[in-house]
Amino acid sequence: MMNIGKLLHKSQSSIRDLITSTPVYSSAIDASGEGLSLMFRRWATKKTAGSTKNGRDSLPKNLGVKKFGGERVIPGNIIVRQRGTRFHPGNYVGIGKDHTLYALKEGCVKFERHKLSGRKWVHVEPKDGHEIHPAYASADASLEMKTAA
């Protein structure tokens, strides 16, 4: 085993000579059993980073009333986007598979609340007035004929 003291006193020794010629042990007791060695082997280390449960979020769902009472709508305009039926479809209002309420005719939006049940309805007041369905129009015409006779 080379003596480190001799290496340090040499005037021509460099750090490279010190590193290459110095014995290195990975334990506290050297190979010859003489006791503690002067140098320990050391590796570049980095502690592992912990994981975090933060840093994620869901996208906004953009729910709520899109057209308020008295606003003009055209067919296909979304009136309310909702989860479940908080608002129920009324006259000339359709409902989508995700419970979105939309206008079926051109007109003005009207919100209504039932006095006893508290259920909220959304209607569209048509621009050109209410229409009677053709099936009921023929029945209505025949009723008028009977009353006139």
C-alpha positions, 0 to 999 in steps of 0.5 A, spaced: 500 500 500 502 506 497 503 511 503 499 518 502 504 522 506 509 521 501 505 522 495 503 529 498 510 531 499 512 530 492 513 536 488 512 533 482 505 530 484 499 532 481 492 531 483 491 526 478 496 522 481 493 522 488 486 520 485 489 514 481 494 511 486 490 512 492 487 506 494 479 507 495 475 502 499 467 502 500 467 500 507 470 503 513 475 497 514 480 497 509 482 490 506 488 489 510 484 490 516 488 495 519 483 500 521 479 506 518 481 508 511 482 515 509 478 515 503 471 513 502 468 511 495 462 516 493 457 516 488 453 522 485 446 521 488 440 524 487 434 523 492 428 521 488 422 526 488 416 524 491 409 524 487 404 529 488 396 529 487 395 536 485 396 539 479 390 536 475 383 539 474 377 538 470 375 542 464 369 547 465 362 544 463 359 551 462 352 549 465 346 554 466 341 559 463 344 561 456 338 565 454 334 569 459 326 571 460 324 575 454 330 574 450 329 572 442 331 565 440 331 562 433 330 554 432 336 550 435 338 556 440 340 553 447 336 556 452 339 552 458 345 547 459 343 543 465 345 536 469 338 533 470 331 536 469 332 542 473 328 546 468 323 542 464 321 543 457 315 547 456 311 549 449 316 549 443 322 547 447 326 541 446 330 536 450 337 533 448 340 527 451 344 531 456 338 534 458 339 541 454 333 545 453 333 548 446 328 552 442 324 549 437 321 555 434 323 562 433 320 567 439 321 569 446 323 565 452 319 565 458 320 562 464 314 559 469 314 556 476 308 552 478 305 554 484 304 548 488 310 543 485 315 548 484 317 545 478 320 550 473 318 550 466 321 554 460 317 556 454 318 559 447 312 564 445 312 564 438 313 570 434 307 568 429 303 566 435 301 559 437 299 554 432 294 548 432 297 541 430 294 539 424 291 533 427 287 537 432 285 542 427 281 537 423 278 535 430 277 543 431 274 544 424 269 538 425 267 540 432 265 547 429 261 544 424 257 540 429 256 546 433 254 551 427 248 545 425 
